[in-house]
Amino acid sequence: MSAEMSQNVEEGQALKRSARAFDELETSGLAMLAQLAGQRDRLKSAQRKLLDVMNTLGVSNSLMRFIEKRHFMDSLIVYGGMLITVAILALVYWYWRM
């Protein structure tokens, strides 16, 4: 009977440690997300300022369109890479699970 109680106590402690670790992970993730949102805002502000400066310097519209198109293509590449990475990870997970 004592061994069962000891095992139950250990399981309870392990569950508490796991819950604590999960809470720390969640807090860390939320902090990172907030930092990324702040960085995004700063980068958008810098982009707007740069475009304003470029407009005042007389940069042609064709160059600005090229930059915007390049930004769009870069975004497609990034998101495509993310999808491919997730697919590869899923395949590896599926392979190791078999």
N, C-alpha and C positions, 0 to 999 in steps of 0.2 A: 504493500500500500504506500509506503514511504517513497519507493522508487517512482511510482506513478505520479505522486504529488510533486516530487522533484522535477520530473519530466514536464509536467504541466506548468510549473513555475518557470522553467527554462524556456518553454515555448512562449509563455506570456511575455517574458523579457525580450525574447527575440522579436516578437511582434511589435513591441513598443519601440525597439531600436529601428526596425524596418519603417515604422510609421514616422519616426523622427527623421530618418534619412530621407524619406520621401518628401516630408515637409520642407527640409532644407533644400532638396533638389528643386521643388516647386518654387520656393522663394528665390533661389538663384536664377531659375529660368525667367521668372517674372521681372527680376532686376535687369537681366540681359535684354529682355524684350523692350523694357522701358528705355534702356540705353540706346538700342537700335532705333527706336522711334525718334529719340532726340537727335541722333546722328542723321537720320533721314531728313528731319526738318532743317538741320543746319546745312546739309548738302543741297536741299531744294532752294534754300535761301541763297547759297553761294551760286547756284546755277542761274537763278533769276538775276542776281547782281552781275554775273558774267555776261549774260545775254543783254542786259541793259548797257553795259560798257561796250559790248560788241556793236550794238545798235548805234551808240553815239560815235563810235569810231568808223562807222560806215561799212561794216562787213556786209557783203552781198547776201541777198535772200537765198540764193542757191546754195551758198556755203552753210547757212543756217539750216536749210532743209536737209542737206547732206548730214550734218551733225545730228539732227533729230532722227533721221533714218538710221544712222549708225547706232544711235542709242537704242532704237527699237530692235534692230537686229541683234545687238549685244544682249538685250533682255531675252530675246528668243533663245539665244545660245545658252544663257545661264539657266533658264527654266527647262530647256531641253536636257541640259546636263544633269539637272536635279532629278528629272524624271528617269533618265537612264540610270543614274546612281541608285535611286530607290528600287528600280526594277532589278538591278544586279544584286542589291542587298536582299531583296525578296527571294530571288532565285537561290542565292547562297543559303539563306535561312531554310528554304524549302528543301534544298539538297541535304543539309546537315540534319534536318529533322527526319528524313527518310532513313 
